[in-house]
Amino acid sequence: MSRRRASGGGTNLGRLPFISYRVALTGDVARTALEAGNSAKMIFRHYREVVEPQMAEAWFSITPPDGWLPGELKWSIRERLRKISFRK
């Protein structure tokens, strides 16, 4: 087992919940596979957890506080995010 996997770390920590909750929310494995850059077969084999739709709605409703922007982004991406957040 790799050191990263053993420690529970990695760059795709949100992938499992995204796929599981997205399938619960939409009921559409093929669409979720396309959105996640995966195949329906891989979702059924590795990612699909049984999740209640209410839990999926709660997971997707999590947002950062108003005005928060990630500090490590390039200036242009940060400016685009800032413009989007002021449209609300």
Backbone as a printed PyTorch tensor [residue, N CA C, xyz], in Angstrom:
tensor([[[  0.8490,  -1.1730,   0.0000],
         [  0.0000,   0.0000,   0.0000],
         [  0.8950,   1.2360,   0.0000]],

        [[  0.5340,   2.2310,  -0.7910],
         [  1.3540,   3.4340,  -0.8560],
         [  1.2480,   4.2330,   0.4310]],

        [[  2.2560,   5.0500,   0.6790],
         [  2.2740,   5.8740,   1.8870],
         [  1.0940,   6.8480,   1.8790]],

        [[  0.7990,   7.4350,   0.7190],
         [ -0.3000,   8.3870,   0.6270],
         [ -1.6280,   7.7150,   0.9390]],

        [[ -1.8510,   6.5330,   0.4010],
         [ -3.0980,   5.8170,   0.6620],
         [ -3.1910,   5.3910,   2.1260]],

        [[ -2.0780,   4.9480,   2.6950],
         [ -2.0740,   4.5090,   4.0830],
         [ -2.4010,   5.6490,   5.0340]],

        [[ -1.9960,   6.8750,   4.6780],
         [ -2.2500,   8.0100,   5.5640],
         [ -3.6440,   8.5930,   5.3550]],

        [[ -4.3490,   8.1250,   4.3340],
         [ -5.6830,   8.6520,   4.0600],
         [ -5.6460,   9.9440,   3.2750]],

        [[ -4.4710,  10.3570,   2.8140],
         [ -4.3310,  11.6150,   2.0860],
         [ -4.3980,  11.4010,   0.5930]],

        [[ -4.2960,  12.4740,  -0.1180],
         [ -4.2960,  12.4010,  -1.5650],
         [ -5.0050,  13.6020,  -2.1380]],

        [[ -4.9750,  13.7080,  -3.4430],
         [ -5.5620,  14.8740,  -4.0850],
         [ -7.0100,  14.6670,  -4.4910]],

        [[ -7.5170,  13.4540,  -4.4250],
         [ -8.8940,  13.1780,  -4.8440],
         [ -9.8030,  12.8320,  -3.6650]],

        [[ -9.6070,  13.4830,  -2.5450],
         [-10.3920,  13.1510,  -1.3610],
         [-11.8850,  13.4240,  -1.5540]],

        [[-12.2350,  14.3580,  -2.4240],
         [-13.6370,  14.6670,  -2.6620],
         [-14.2810,  13.8220,  -3.7390]],

        [[-13.5040,  12.9880,  -4.4000],
         [-14.0270,  12.2110,  -5.5250],
         [-15.0780,  11.1860,  -5.0930]],

        [[-14.8040,  10.4220,  -4.0580],
         [-15.7500,   9.4050,  -3.5960],
         [-17.0770,  10.0310,  -3.1710]],

        [[-17.0640,  11.0380,  -2.2910],
         [-18.3630,  11.6110,  -1.9190],
         [-19.0520,  12.2970,  -3.0930]],

        [[-18.2990,  12.9800,  -3.9630],
         [-18.9410,  13.6300,  -5.1090],
         [-19.7050,  12.6160,  -5.9370]],

        [[-19.0530,  11.5250,  -6.2820],
         [-19.6860,  10.5320,  -7.1390],
         [-20.8770,   9.8850,  -6.4330]],

        [[-20.6970,   9.4900,  -5.1850],
         [-21.7930,   8.8470,  -4.4550],
         [-22.9900,   9.7820,  -4.2940]],

        [[-22.7250,  11.0250,  -3.8750],
         [-23.8230,  11.9740,  -3.6530],
         [-24.4530,  12.4400,  -4.9590]],

        [[-23.6630,  12.5440,  -6.0110],
         [-24.2110,  12.9790,  -7.3080],
         [-25.1470,  11.9060,  -7.8660]],

        [[-24.7720,  10.6470,  -7.7430],
         [-25.6520,   9.5680,  -8.1860],
         [-26.9450,   9.5820,  -7.3680]],

        [[-26.8310,   9.7910,  -6.0620],
         [-28.0270,   9.8360,  -5.2110],
         [-28.9310,  11.0060,  -5.5960]],

        [[-28.3280,  12.1350,  -5.9610],
         [-29.0930,  13.3310,  -6.2960],
         [-29.7680,  13.2160,  -7.6580]],

        [[-29.0370,  12.7130,  -8.6520],
         [-29.5720,  12.6760, -10.0190],
         [-30.1990,  11.3340, -10.3800]],

        [[-29.7190,  10.2620,  -9.7430],
         [-30.1770,   8.9300, -10.1340],
         [-29.6380,   8.5060, -11.4890]],

        [[-28.6490,   9.2240, -11.9900],
         [-28.1470,   9.0080, -13.3430],
         [-26.6540,   8.6820, -13.3010]],

        [[-26.3300,   7.4010, -13.3200],
         [-24.9350,   6.9650, -13.2370],
         [-24.1600,   7.3870, -14.4790]],

        [[-24.7600,   7.2870, -15.6530],
         [-24.0610,   7.6580, -16.8890],
         [-23.6890,   9.1440, -16.8830]],

        [[-24.6000,   9.9890, -16.4660],
         [-24.3300,  11.4330, -16.4000],
         [-23.2340,  11.7170, -15.3760]],

        [[-23.3190,  11.0850, -14.2200],
         [-22.3150,  11.2840, -13.1800],
         [-20.9500,  10.8070, -13.6640]],

        [[-20.9160,   9.6950, -14.3730],
         [-19.6530,   9.1890, -14.9190],
         [-19.0380,  10.2080, -15.8670]],

        [[-19.8520,  10.8060, -16.7240],
         [-19.3570,  11.8180, -17.6470],
         [-18.8280,  13.0300, -16.8890]],

        [[-19.5660,  13.4940, -15.8940],
         [-19.1490,  14.6560, -15.1020],
         [-17.8690,  14.3910, -14.3220]],

        [[-17.7000,  13.1610, -13.8560],
         [-16.5390,  12.8050, -13.0400],
         [-15.3530,  12.3290, -13.8700]],

        [[-15.5330,  12.2130, -15.1840],
         [-14.4470,  11.7170, -16.0210],
         [-14.1520,  10.2570, -15.7590]],

        [[-15.2110,   9.4880, -15.6230],
         [-15.0760,   8.0880, -15.2750],
         [-16.0600,   7.2880, -16.1200]],

        [[-16.1320,   6.0000, -15.8890],
         [-17.1100,   5.1700, -16.5860],
         [-18.1600,   4.6930, -15.5880]],

        [[-19.3290,   4.3710, -16.1000],
         [-20.3880,   3.8340, -15.2390],
         [-19.9250,   2.5380, -14.5830]],

        [[-19.1830,   1.7390, -15.3070],
         [-18.6770,   0.4710, -14.7700],
         [-17.7780,   0.7280, -13.5540]],

        [[-16.8980,   1.7270, -13.6470],
         [-16.0090,   2.0550, -12.5260],
         [-16.7940,   2.5990, -11.3380]],

        [[-17.8330,   3.3610, -11.6130],
         [-18.6530,   3.8840, -10.5170],
         [-19.3140,   2.7360,  -9.7670]],

        [[-19.9120,   1.8110, -10.4910],
         [-20.5520,   0.6680,  -9.8330],
         [-19.5280,  -0.2040,  -9.0990]],

        [[-18.3410,  -0.3030,  -9.6370],
         [-17.3260,  -1.1790,  -9.0470],
         [-16.6440,  -0.5530,  -7.8190]],

        [[-16.3400,   0.7570,  -7.8700],
         [-15.4760,   1.3310,  -6.8400],
         [-16.0590,   2.4930,  -6.0420]],

        [[-16.9520,   3.2670,  -6.6030],
         [-17.3150,   4.5250,  -5.9810],
         [-18.7020,   4.5840,  -5.3680]],

        [[-19.5920,   3.7880,  -5.8360],
         [-20.9910,   3.9740,  -5.4790],
         [-21.2830,   3.5060,  -4.0610]],

        [[-21.5970,   4.4360,  -3.1880],
         [-22.0430,   4.1570,  -1.8270],
         [-23.5470,   4.4060,  -1.7840]],

        [[-24.2470,   3.7210,  -0.9250],
         [-25.6750,   3.9540,  -0.7810],
         [-25.8490,   5.2150,   0.0620]],

        [[-26.4370,   6.2310,  -0.5500],
         [-26.5900,   7.5310,   0.0930],
         [-28.0340,   7.9880,  -0.0910]],

        [[-28.6010,   8.5270,   0.9640],
         [-29.9540,   9.0870,   0.8860],
         [-29.9120,  10.4130,   0.1250]],

        [[-30.9150,  10.7070,  -0.6960],
         [-30.9410,  11.9750,  -1.4340],
         [-30.8400,  13.2050,  -0.5180]],

        [[-31.3980,  13.1320,   0.6810],
         [-31.3130,  14.2690,   1.6070],
         [-29.8640,  14.5360,   2.0160]],

        [[-29.0820,  13.4760,   2.1870],
         [-27.6600,  13.6430,   2.5190],
         [-26.9150,  14.2710,   1.3440]],

        [[-27.2790,  13.8780,   0.1310],
         [-26.6480,  14.4460,  -1.0570],
         [-26.9610,  15.9320,  -1.1700]],

        [[-28.2070,  16.3020,  -0.9380],
         [-28.5810,  17.7210,  -0.9830],
         [-27.8040,  18.5170,   0.0510]],

        [[-27.6450,  17.9760,   1.2440],
         [-26.8930,  18.6650,   2.2950],
         [-25.4200,  18.8080,   1.9000]],

        [[-24.8350,  17.7740,   1.3210],
         [-23.4210,  17.8090,   0.9280],
         [-23.1900,  18.8690,  -0.1320]],

        [[-24.0780,  18.9330,  -1.1470],
         [-23.9070,  19.9030,  -2.2250],
         [-24.2850,  21.3220,  -1.8070]],

        [[-24.9300,  21.4850,  -0.6730],
         [-25.2900,  22.8370,  -0.2210],
         [-24.1610,  23.4990,   0.5730]],

        [[-23.0970,  22.7700,   0.8640],
         [-21.9630,  23.3390,   1.6030],
         [-21.2330,  24.3220,   0.6940]],

        [[-21.0830,  25.5490,   1.1710],
         [-20.3700,  26.5800,   0.4210],
         [-19.4260,  27.3310,   1.3610]],

        [[-18.3910,  27.9320,   0.8180],
         [-17.4980,  28.7250,   1.6680],
         [-18.1940,  30.0050,   2.1310]],

        [[-17.6810,  30.6450,   3.1570],
         [-18.2800,  31.8890,   3.6230],
         [-18.2590,  32.9560,   2.5260]],

        [[-19.1980,  33.8780,   2.5750],
         [-19.2390,  34.9710,   1.6000],
         [-17.9080,  35.7120,   1.5700]],

        [[-17.4360,  35.9660,   0.3700],
         [-16.2050,  36.7220,   0.2040],
         [-14.9310,  35.9130,   0.2680]],

        [[-15.0060,  34.6290,   0.6030],
         [-13.8070,  33.8080,   0.7060],
         [-13.2790,  33.4550,  -0.6720]],

        [[-11.9740,  33.5760,  -0.8650],
         [-11.3070,  33.1590,  -2.0880],
         [-10.0530,  32.3840,  -1.7240]],

        [[ -9.7460,  31.3140,  -2.4470],
         [ -8.5210,  30.5680,  -2.1640],
         [ -7.3020,  31.4480,  -2.4040]],

        [[ -6.3290,  31.3720,  -1.5390],
         [ -5.1570,  32.2210,  -1.6330],
         [ -4.1270,  31.7950,  -2.6590]],

        [[ -4.1370,  30.5580,  -3.0790],
         [ -3.0880,  30.0380,  -3.9520],
         [ -3.4350,  30.0740,  -5.4420]],

        [[ -4.5370,  30.7070,  -5.8210],
         [ -4.9280,  30.7210,  -7.2280],
         [ -4.1970,  31.8020,  -8.0050]],

        [[ -4.0740,  31.5870,  -9.3010],
         [ -3.5290,  32.6310, -10.1610],
         [ -4.4700,  33.8280, -10.1180]],

        [[ -3.9370,  34.9940, -10.3580],
         [ -4.7060,  36.2330, -10.2660],
         [ -5.9640,  36.1850, -11.1420]],

        [[ -5.8470,  35.7080, -12.3860],
         [ -6.9840,  35.7320, -13.3050],
         [ -8.1310,  34.8500, -12.8130]],

        [[ -7.8190,  33.7020, -12.2490],
         [ -8.8670,  32.8120, -11.7330],
         [ -9.5190,  33.4470, -10.5150]],

        [[ -8.6890,  34.0370,  -9.6440],
         [ -9.2160,  34.6940,  -8.4510],
         [-10.1580,  35.8330,  -8.8410]],

        [[ -9.7920,  36.6120,  -9.8600],
         [-10.6460,  37.7190, -10.3130],
         [-11.9580,  37.2060, -10.9040]],

        [[-11.9020,  36.1200, -11.6450],
         [-13.1440,  35.5490, -12.1960],
         [-14.0570,  35.0680, -11.0880]],

        [[-13.4990,  34.4300, -10.0770],
         [-14.3140,  33.9860,  -8.9420],
         [-14.9140,  35.1750,  -8.2070]],

        [[-14.1450,  36.2330,  -8.0500],
         [-14.6410,  37.4280,  -7.3730],
         [-15.8150,  38.0370,  -8.1400]],

        [[-15.7130,  38.1110,  -9.4700],
         [-16.8010,  38.6590, -10.2950],
         [-18.0540,  37.8080, -10.1850]],

        [[-17.8820,  36.4950, -10.1890],
         [-19.0290,  35.5920, -10.0730],
         [-19.7080,  35.7770,  -8.7330]],

        [[-18.9300,  35.9030,  -7.6710],
         [-19.5300,  36.0040,  -6.3320],
         [-20.2780,  37.3160,  -6.1350]],

        [[-19.9260,  38.3660,  -6.8740],
         [-20.6290,  39.6480,  -6.7270],
         [-21.9130,  39.6960,  -7.5410]],

        [[-22.1300,  38.7420,  -8.4280],
         [-23.3510,  38.7190,  -9.2570],
         [-24.5800,  38.3110,  -8.4530]],

        [[-24.3950,  37.6460,  -7.3390],
         [-25.5260,  37.1140,  -6.5670],
         [-26.3770,  38.1900,  -5.9790]]])
